[in-house]
Amino acid sequence: MENTFAYEQAKRRAAAKLSFLFHLAVYIVVNLLLMTINLVTSSSHLWFIWPLMGWGIGLIFHGLGVVLFNGGMNIKERMIRRELEKAASIKGTSAP
């Protein structure tokens, strides 16, 4: 049972990292396109900076979520795990 749990955790972390990398790739491509459009049409007013910064803030939070919150293992799952470990230690058995 521990292997299944570890596998599911690893699977969630890998999915979260892949999701972040996809988000980063889309961010780069779209913002390069916006920058190109801006510089070609009206280089005197640089408006591409605003979507770059706004979306960049979202990207930073996405990255922090992947790194700090264990790639998808949310608080509820951690609490369940802790409760299972407590119950197992009370019964004198090993945790799942």
N, CA, C and O atoms as a GROMACS GRO file, in nm:
protein
  384
    1MET      N    1   0.082  -0.119   0.000
    1MET     CA    2   0.000   0.000   0.000
    1MET      C    3   0.087   0.126   0.000
    1MET      O    4   0.051   0.226  -0.062
    2GLU      N    5   0.200   0.122   0.068
    2GLU     CA    6   0.291   0.237   0.071
    2GLU      C    7   0.343   0.269  -0.069
    2GLU      O    8   0.355   0.386  -0.106
    3ASN      N    9   0.373   0.164  -0.147
    3ASN     CA   10   0.420   0.187  -0.283
    3ASN      C   11   0.315   0.256  -0.368
    3ASN      O   12   0.348   0.343  -0.448
    4THR      N   13   0.189   0.219  -0.351
    4THR     CA   14   0.082   0.283  -0.426
    4THR      C   15   0.072   0.431  -0.388
    4THR      O   16   0.058   0.517  -0.475
    5PHE      N   17   0.079   0.459  -0.259
    5PHE     CA   18   0.071   0.597  -0.212
    5PHE      C   19   0.190   0.678  -0.264
    5PHE      O   20   0.172   0.790  -0.312
    6ALA      N   21   0.309   0.622  -0.256
    6ALA     CA   22   0.429   0.690  -0.304
    6ALA      C   23   0.421   0.713  -0.455
    6ALA      O   24   0.460   0.818  -0.505
    7TYR      N   25   0.369   0.614  -0.526
    7TYR     CA   26   0.355   0.628  -0.672
    7TYR      C   27   0.256   0.740  -0.704
    7TYR      O   28   0.282   0.822  -0.792
    8GLU      N   29   0.144   0.743  -0.634
    8GLU     CA   30   0.044   0.848  -0.660
    8GLU      C   31   0.099   0.987  -0.629
    8GLU      O   32   0.072   1.082  -0.701
    9GLN      N   33   0.177   0.998  -0.521
    9GLN     CA   34   0.240   1.126  -0.488
    9GLN      C   35   0.338   1.168  -0.598
    9GLN      O   36   0.338   1.283  -0.642
   10ALA      N   37   0.421   1.074  -0.641
   10ALA     CA   38   0.519   1.104  -0.745
   10ALA      C   39   0.449   1.142  -0.875
   10ALA      O   40   0.493   1.231  -0.947
   11LYS      N   41   0.340   1.075  -0.903
   11LYS     CA   42   0.263   1.103  -1.024
   11LYS      C   43   0.204   1.245  -1.019
   11LYS      O   44   0.207   1.317  -1.118
   12ARG      N   45   0.152   1.284  -0.902
   12ARG     CA   46   0.097   1.419  -0.885
   12ARG      C   47   0.206   1.525  -0.896
   12ARG      O   48   0.186   1.629  -0.960
   13ARG      N   49   0.322   1.499  -0.835
   13ARG     CA   50   0.432   1.596  -0.843
   13ARG      C   51   0.480   1.612  -0.986
   13ARG      O   52   0.506   1.724  -1.032
   14ALA      N   53   0.493   1.501  -1.058
   14ALA     CA   54   0.537   1.507  -1.197
   14ALA      C   55   0.435   1.584  -1.282
   14ALA      O   56   0.473   1.663  -1.368
   15ALA      N   57   0.306   1.560  -1.259
   15ALA     CA   58   0.202   1.632  -1.333
   15ALA      C   59   0.207   1.781  -1.303
   15ALA      O   60   0.189   1.863  -1.393
   16ALA      N   61   0.230   1.817  -1.177
   16ALA     CA   62   0.238   1.958  -1.140
   16ALA      C   63   0.358   2.026  -1.206
   16ALA      O   64   0.347   2.138  -1.254
   17LYS      N   65   0.472   1.957  -1.208
   17LYS     CA   66   0.592   2.013  -1.271
   17LYS      C   67   0.572   2.028  -1.422
   17LYS      O   68   0.612   2.128  -1.481
   18LEU      N   69   0.509   1.928  -1.483
   18LEU     CA   70   0.483   1.933  -1.627
   18LEU      C   71   0.386   2.046  -1.659
   18LEU      O   72   0.402   2.116  -1.760
   19SER      N   73   0.287   2.064  -1.575
   19SER     CA   74   0.190   2.173  -1.592
   19SER      C   75   0.261   2.308  -1.585
   19SER      O   76   0.233   2.397  -1.665
   20PHE      N   77   0.352   2.324  -1.489
   20PHE     CA   78   0.427   2.449  -1.477
   20PHE      C   79   0.514   2.473  -1.600
   20PHE      O   80   0.519   2.585  -1.652
   21LEU      N   81   0.583   2.370  -1.647
   21LEU     CA   82   0.668   2.386  -1.765
   21LEU      C   83   0.587   2.424  -1.888
   21LEU      O   84   0.631   2.506  -1.969
   22PHE      N   85   0.469   2.366  -1.903
   22PHE     CA   86   0.381   2.402  -2.014
   22PHE      C   87   0.338   2.548  -2.000
   22PHE      O   88   0.338   2.623  -2.098
   23HIS      N   89   0.301   2.589  -1.879
   23HIS     CA   90   0.261   2.727  -1.853
   23HIS      C   91   0.375   2.823  -1.887
   23HIS      O   92   0.352   2.927  -1.948
   24LEU      N   93   0.497   2.788  -1.848
   24LEU     CA   94   0.614   2.871  -1.877
   24LEU      C   95   0.637   2.882  -2.027
   24LEU      O   96   0.666   2.991  -2.077
   25ALA      N   97   0.625   2.772  -2.099
   25ALA     CA   98   0.646   2.773  -2.245
   25ALA      C   99   0.542   2.862  -2.314
   25ALA      O  100   0.576   2.940  -2.404
   26VAL      N  101   0.417   2.851  -2.274
   26VAL     CA  102   0.311   2.934  -2.333
   26VAL      C  103   0.335   3.081  -2.300
   26VAL      O  104   0.317   3.168  -2.386
   27TYR      N  105   0.376   3.108  -2.177
   27TYR     CA  106   0.407   3.245  -2.134
   27TYR      C  107   0.515   3.306  -2.223
   27TYR      O  108   0.501   3.419  -2.270
   28ILE      N  109   0.622   3.232  -2.247
   28ILE     CA  110   0.732   3.282  -2.329
   28ILE      C  111   0.688   3.307  -2.472
   28ILE      O  112   0.714   3.414  -2.527
   29VAL      N  113   0.620   3.211  -2.531
   29VAL     CA  114   0.579   3.224  -2.672
   29VAL      C  115   0.481   3.340  -2.690
   29VAL      O  116   0.499   3.422  -2.780
   30VAL      N  117   0.379   3.346  -2.606
   30VAL     CA  118   0.278   3.451  -2.621
   30VAL      C  119   0.339   3.589  -2.596
   30VAL      O  120   0.309   3.684  -2.668
   31ASN      N  121   0.423   3.601  -2.494
   31ASN     CA  122   0.480   3.732  -2.466
   31ASN      C  123   0.583   3.775  -2.569
   31ASN      O  124   0.598   3.895  -2.594
   32LEU      N  125   0.654   3.681  -2.630
   32LEU     CA  126   0.741   3.717  -2.743
   32LEU      C  127   0.657   3.768  -2.860
   32LEU      O  128   0.695   3.863  -2.928
   33LEU      N  129   0.544   3.703  -2.883
   33LEU     CA  130   0.454   3.747  -2.991
   33LEU      C  131   0.399   3.887  -2.961
   33LEU      O  132   0.398   3.973  -3.050
   34LEU      N  133   0.355   3.910  -2.838
   34LEU     CA  134   0.305   4.042  -2.800
   34LEU      C  135   0.414   4.150  -2.812
   34LEU      O  136   0.388   4.261  -2.858
   35MET      N  137   0.534   4.115  -2.770
   35MET     CA  138   0.645   4.210  -2.779
   35MET      C  139   0.674   4.244  -2.926
   35MET      O  140   0.697   4.360  -2.960
   36THR      N  141   0.673   4.142  -3.011
   36THR     CA  142   0.697   4.165  -3.153
   36THR      C  143   0.590   4.254  -3.214
   36THR      O  144   0.621   4.349  -3.286
   37ILE      N  145   0.464   4.224  -3.183
   37ILE     CA  146   0.354   4.307  -3.235
   37ILE      C  147   0.369   4.450  -3.187
   37ILE      O  148   0.353   4.544  -3.266
   38ASN      N  149   0.399   4.469  -3.060
   38ASN     CA  150   0.415   4.602  -3.005
   38ASN      C  151   0.528   4.679  -3.071
   38ASN      O  152   0.511   4.794  -3.109
   39LEU      N  153   0.644   4.616  -3.086
   39LEU     CA  154   0.759   4.685  -3.143
   39LEU      C  155   0.743   4.715  -3.292
   39LEU      O  156   0.796   4.814  -3.342
   40VAL      N  157   0.669   4.629  -3.362
   40VAL     CA  158   0.648   4.652  -3.505
   40VAL      C  159   0.545   4.761  -3.529
   40VAL      O  160   0.561   4.843  -3.619
   41THR      N  161   0.438   4.764  -3.447
   41THR     CA  162   0.330   4.859  -3.473
   41THR      C  163   0.351   4.996  -3.408
   41THR      O  164   0.331   5.098  -3.473
   42SER      N  165   0.392   4.999  -3.281
   42SER     CA  166   0.409   5.129  -3.214
   42SER      C  167   0.518   5.118  -3.109
   42SER      O  168   0.491   5.096  -2.991
   43SER      N  169   0.640   5.134  -3.153
   43SER     CA  170   0.753   5.119  -3.061
   43SER      C  171   0.768   5.237  -2.965
   43SER      O  172   0.847   5.230  -2.871
   44SER      N  173   0.694   5.344  -2.988
   44SER     CA  174   0.705   5.458  -2.897
   44SER      C  175   0.631   5.433  -2.765
   44SER      O  176   0.667   5.491  -2.662
   45HIS      N  177   0.530   5.348  -2.768
   45HIS     CA  178   0.454   5.315  -2.647
   45HIS      C  179   0.466   5.165  -2.622
   45HIS      O  180   0.411   5.085  -2.697
   46LEU      N  181   0.538   5.127  -2.518
   46LEU     CA  182   0.563   4.985  -2.490
   46LEU      C  183   0.456   4.928  -2.397
   46LEU      O  184   0.473   4.926  -2.275
   47TRP      N  185   0.346   4.882  -2.456
   47TRP     CA  186   0.236   4.827  -2.377
   47TRP      C  187   0.254   4.679  -2.344
   47TRP      O  188   0.186   4.628  -2.255
   48PHE      N  189   0.343   4.608  -2.414
   48PHE     CA  190   0.359   4.465  -2.391
   48PHE      C  191   0.410   4.433  -2.251
   48PHE      O  192   0.398   4.321  -2.204
   49ILE      N  193   0.468   4.534  -2.185
   49ILE     CA  194   0.522   4.515  -2.051
   49ILE      C  195   0.411   4.480  -1.951
   49ILE      O  196   0.434   4.402  -1.859
   50TRP      N  197   0.291   4.536  -1.970
   50TRP     CA  198   0.183   4.514  -1.873
   50TRP      C  199   0.135   4.369  -1.872
   50TRP      O  200   0.126   4.310  -1.764
   51PRO      N  201   0.103   4.309  -1.987
   51PRO     CA  202   0.066   4.167  -1.980
   51PRO      C  203   0.183   4.079  -1.936
   51PRO      O  204   0.163   3.976  -1.871
   52LEU      N  205   0.305   4.118  -1.972
   52LEU     CA  206   0.424   4.044  -1.932
   52LEU      C  207   0.434   4.039  -1.778
   52LEU      O  208   0.458   3.933  -1.720
   53MET      N  209   0.415   4.154  -1.715
   53MET     CA  210   0.425   4.159  -1.568
   53MET      C  211   0.305   4.091  -1.502
   53MET      O  212   0.322   4.015  -1.406
   54GLY      N  213   0.185   4.118  -1.551
   54GLY     CA  214   0.066   4.059  -1.490
   54GLY      C  215   0.067   3.907  -1.496
   54GLY      O  216   0.045   3.840  -1.395
   55TRP      N  217   0.093   3.854  -1.612
   55TRP     CA  218   0.098   3.710  -1.630
   55TRP      C  219   0.218   3.653  -1.555
   55TRP      O  220   0.213   3.541  -1.503
   56GLY      N  221   0.326   3.730  -1.551
   56GLY     CA  222   0.447   3.686  -1.479
   56GLY      C  223   0.421   3.664  -1.331
   56GLY      O  224   0.476   3.573  -1.270
   57ILE      N  225   0.336   3.749  -1.273
   57ILE     CA  226   0.300   3.731  -1.132
   57ILE      C  227   0.228   3.598  -1.114
   57ILE      O  228   0.256   3.523  -1.021
   58GLY      N  229   0.134   3.569  -1.204
   58GLY     CA  230   0.064   3.442  -1.198
   58GLY      C  231   0.158   3.324  -1.216
   58GLY      O  232   0.143   3.222  -1.148
   59LEU      N  233   0.253   3.337  -1.305
   59LEU     CA  234   0.351   3.231  -1.329
   59LEU      C  235   0.439   3.209  -1.205
   59LEU      O  236   0.471   3.095  -1.172
   60ILE      N  237   0.476   3.316  -1.138
   60ILE     CA  238   0.556   3.303  -1.015
   60ILE      C  239   0.477   3.226  -0.909
   60ILE      O  240   0.532   3.137  -0.844
   61PHE      N  241   0.350   3.261  -0.892
   61PHE     CA  242   0.268   3.190  -0.793
   61PHE      C  243   0.249   3.044  -0.832
   61PHE      O  244   0.246   2.956  -0.745
   62HIS      N  245   0.234   3.017  -0.960
   62HIS     CA  246   0.223   2.878  -1.006
   62HIS      C  247   0.351   2.801  -0.970
   62HIS      O  248   0.344   2.690  -0.918
   63GLY      N  249   0.466   2.861  -0.998
   63GLY     CA  250   0.593   2.797  -0.966
   63GLY      C  251   0.611   2.775  -0.816
   63GLY      O  252   0.658   2.670  -0.773
   64LEU      N  253   0.572   2.875  -0.736
   64LEU     CA  254   0.581   2.860  -0.591
   64LEU      C  255   0.489   2.750  -0.542
   64LEU      O  256   0.523   2.675  -0.450
   65GLY      N  257   0.373   2.741  -0.603
   65GLY     CA  258   0.280   2.635  -0.566
   65GLY      C  259   0.337   2.497  -0.594
   65GLY      O  260   0.317   2.404  -0.515
   66VAL      N  261   0.406   2.483  -0.704
   66VAL     CA  262   0.467   2.354  -0.738
   66VAL      C  263   0.581   2.322  -0.641
   66VAL      O  264   0.593   2.208  -0.597
   67VAL      N  265   0.662   2.420  -0.609
   67VAL     CA  266   0.778   2.396  -0.523
   67VAL      C  267   0.740   2.385  -0.376
   67VAL      O  268   0.783   2.293  -0.307
   68LEU      N  269   0.659   2.478  -0.327
   68LEU     CA  270   0.629   2.483  -0.185
   68LEU      C  271   0.522   2.386  -0.139
   68LEU      O  272   0.525   2.338  -0.025
   69PHE      N  273   0.427   2.356  -0.225
   69PHE     CA  274   0.315   2.274  -0.182
   69PHE      C  275   0.323   2.133  -0.236
   69PHE      O  276   0.220   2.070  -0.261
   70ASN      N  277   0.443   2.084  -0.254
   70ASN     CA  278   0.467   1.944  -0.287
   70ASN      C  279   0.402   1.898  -0.416
   70ASN      O  280   0.366   1.781  -0.430
   71GLY      N  281   0.387   1.987  -0.510
   71GLY     CA  282   0.337   1.949  -0.641
   71GLY      C  283   0.201   1.884  -0.640
   71GLY      O  284   0.181   1.785  -0.710
   72GLY      N  285   0.108   1.936  -0.565
   72GLY     CA  286  -0.027   1.884  -0.570
   72GLY      C  287  -0.072   1.810  -0.444
   72GLY      O  288  -0.190   1.781  -0.429
   73MET      N  289   0.019   1.780  -0.355
   73MET     CA  290  -0.023   1.716  -0.230
   73MET      C  291  -0.076   1.826  -0.139
   73MET      O  292   0.000   1.895  -0.072
   74ASN      N  293  -0.207   1.840  -0.137
   74ASN     CA  294  -0.264   1.952  -0.065
   74ASN      C  295  -0.271   1.927   0.085
   74ASN      O  296  -0.237   1.819   0.134
   75ILE      N  297  -0.315   2.027   0.156
   75ILE     CA  298  -0.318   2.023   0.302
   75ILE      C  299  -0.407   1.910   0.352
   75ILE      O  300  -0.374   1.842   0.448
   76LYS      N  301  -0.521   1.891   0.285
   76LYS     CA  302  -0.613   1.786   0.327
   76LYS      C  303  -0.547   1.648   0.320
   76LYS      O  304  -0.562   1.568   0.412
   77GLU      N  305  -0.474   1.621   0.212
   77GLU     CA  306  -0.405   1.493   0.199
   77GLU      C  307  -0.299   1.474   0.307
   77GLU      O  308  -0.283   1.365   0.360
   78ARG      N  309  -0.227   1.582   0.339
   78ARG     CA  310  -0.126   1.573   0.444
   78ARG      C  311  -0.190   1.546   0.580
   78ARG      O  312  -0.136   1.470   0.661
   79MET      N  313  -0.305   1.609   0.605
   79MET     CA  314  -0.374   1.587   0.732
   79MET      C  315  -0.425   1.443   0.742
   79MET      O  316  -0.416   1.381   0.847
   80ILE      N  317  -0.477   1.391   0.632
   80ILE     CA  318  -0.523   1.252   0.630
   80ILE      C  319  -0.406   1.159   0.659
   80ILE      O  320  -0.419   1.067   0.739
   81ARG      N  321  -0.294   1.184   0.596
   81ARG     CA  322  -0.175   1.102   0.616
   81ARG      C  323  -0.132   1.104   0.764
   81ARG      O  324  -0.101   1.001   0.822
   82ARG      N  325  -0.131   1.225   0.822
   82ARG     CA  326  -0.093   1.239   0.962
   82ARG      C  327  -0.188   1.162   1.054
   82ARG      O  328  -0.146   1.095   1.149
   83GLU      N  329  -0.318   1.171   1.025
   83GLU     CA  330  -0.418   1.100   1.106
   83GLU      C  331  -0.401   0.949   1.094
   83GLU      O  332  -0.414   0.877   1.192
   84LEU      N  333  -0.372   0.902   0.974
   84LEU     CA  334  -0.349   0.759   0.955
   84LEU      C  335  -0.225   0.713   1.032
   84LEU      O  336  -0.225   0.605   1.090
   85GLU      N  337  -0.122   0.795   1.032
   85GLU     CA  338  -0.001   0.760   1.107
   85GLU      C  339  -0.028   0.758   1.258
   85GLU      O  340   0.023   0.671   1.329
   86LYS      N  341  -0.108   0.855   1.307
   86LYS     CA  342  -0.144   0.857   1.449
   86LYS      C  343  -0.222   0.732   1.486
   86LYS      O  344  -0.193   0.667   1.586
   87ALA      N  345  -0.322   0.699   1.404
   87ALA     CA  346  -0.405   0.583   1.431
   87ALA      C  347  -0.322   0.455   1.431
   87ALA      O  348  -0.344   0.366   1.513
   88ALA      N  349  -0.227   0.446   1.340
   88ALA     CA  350  -0.142   0.328   1.331
   88ALA      C  351  -0.051   0.317   1.453
   88ALA      O  352  -0.026   0.207   1.502
   89SER      N  353  -0.002   0.432   1.502
   89SER     CA  354   0.088   0.427   1.617
   89SER      C  355   0.010   0.392   1.744
   89SER      O  356   0.065   0.328   1.834
   90ILE      N  357  -0.115   0.432   1.752
   90ILE     CA  358  -0.198   0.399   1.867
   90ILE      C  359  -0.228   0.249   1.869
   90ILE      O  360  -0.223   0.185   1.975
   91LYS      N  361  -0.258   0.193   1.753
   91LYS     CA  362  -0.289   0.050   1.743
   91LYS      C  363  -0.163  -0.036   1.749
   91LYS      O  364  -0.170  -0.157   1.774
   92GLY      N  365  -0.048   0.027   1.726
   92GLY     CA  366   0.076  -0.049   1.728
   92GLY      C  367   0.106  -0.117   1.595
   92GLY      O  368   0.186  -0.210   1.588
   93THR      N  369   0.040  -0.070   1.490
   93THR     CA  370   0.064  -0.125   1.356
   93THR      C  371   0.139  -0.022   1.274
   93THR      O  372   0.160   0.091   1.318
   94SER      N  373   0.179  -0.062   1.155
   94SER     CA  374   0.251   0.032   1.068
   94SER      C  375   0.152   0.113   0.987
   94SER      O  376   0.042   0.066   0.955
   95ALA      N  377   0.190   0.235   0.953
   95ALA     CA  378   0.105   0.324   0.874
   95ALA      C  379   0.102   0.277   0.730
   95ALA      O  380   0.200   0.221   0.680
   96PRO      N  381  -0.010   0.301   0.661
   96PRO     CA  382  -0.020   0.263   0.519
   96PRO      C  383   0.068   0.346   0.431
   96PRO      O  384   0.071   0.326   0.310
   0.00000   0.00000   0.00000
